[in-house]
Amino acid sequence: MINRPRLARVLCACAALAWAACASAAADSASSATQAADTSAPVEVKVMVVNMFALEAKPWIEALHPGRDITVPGLFREYPVVHCTDDNVCQLTTGMGHANAAASIMALIASEQFDLRHTYFVVAGIAGIDPRHGTLGSAAWAHYAVDSGIAHEIDARDLPPHWQDSYFGLLADSPQEYPKLAYGTEVFTLNDVLVQHALRLARGVTLQDSDDIRAYRQHYREDAARQAPTIVACDTLTDDTWWSGHHLGEHARRWTKLLTHGEAEYCTTQSEDNATLTALQRGAQSGLVDMQRVAVLRSASDFDRPYPKQSALDSMLAQRKLPGAWRTATNNLVRAAMPLVQEISTNWDQWRDGVPATGNATENN
């Protein structure tokens, strides 16, 4: 026979224990939620260094000593985290080429893990260089980024009489005619005041050099190509195709001038910048990014054309065998851009509300 009073007491005791357990669980849950809320506040990034692949990223990570790795859904599978210092200077690796660059930057902006409204973006990667403007290891800050891939192309073996190029603008009738159709991503103009700060702050910086590229550059006739690496300001051309040759180089010069109405002076060639800038522009349209805080630096890992009596193919293959070229170019990205990064992060009160007028920021180098 069931002892009903005893059973009632047992059930009451169990109910009390269950209530206590539930209350404890609820308290633990609330505490966890509070902790999650505390740690999920967006990181207000001062500077975001953007590299494209591991060799470019390595010297930046070594120089910055980041202490936090933040996993961001949608980044390139080989580079799934953003590395940040305690002072909120961060580094992102996008993956190479138009598609990877655009997708990674959009993933960064959409993640809601970062407050990028006041962030300065320093896009830093290696490139080919026109020997009229620099040499292996030189670093160039861009005023303009021009996309050469948005064009018509005809077989170069079937060029009409007097045509110099097989490429010409969309819906245009000749290489000399300005394109009649635009995608809206062909030309980006970067903040010249920020470029001038970068040049000023790096004044006196000595860029790295190496014996193999010193010897190689002597094959060229251009003064800029034969000299030691320097930091300059000139413009960059974006194309997913890794090209080499005099004819293509001359096309790059003409195309850059055509699309900028004679304003731009092309000197470096790379595969990502217009895609990166397009993604950042989309973020700016949503009020999440400030395009006036974007700088693009490219350092030369190869010449974009051969030296006299060398073929374009031999030029491309020979420069792959220069171990000092890529190492010097990637290290010089840090040497050329770190003064700007340090200036912004150290004197954040002067930079948070916008790029100071030239001469108004504190020099730290």
Helices and strands as residue ranges (DSSP letters): H 4-39, E 43-44, E 47-51, H 54-64, E 68-71, E 81-84, E 89-93, H 97-110, E 114-115, E 120-129, E 139-141, E 144-147, E 152-153, G 156-158, E 167-168, E 187-189, H 192-201, H 211-217, H 223-226, E 231-233, E 235-238, H 246-259, E 266-270, H 273-285, G 291-293, E 294-303, H 312-320, H 323-346, H 348-351
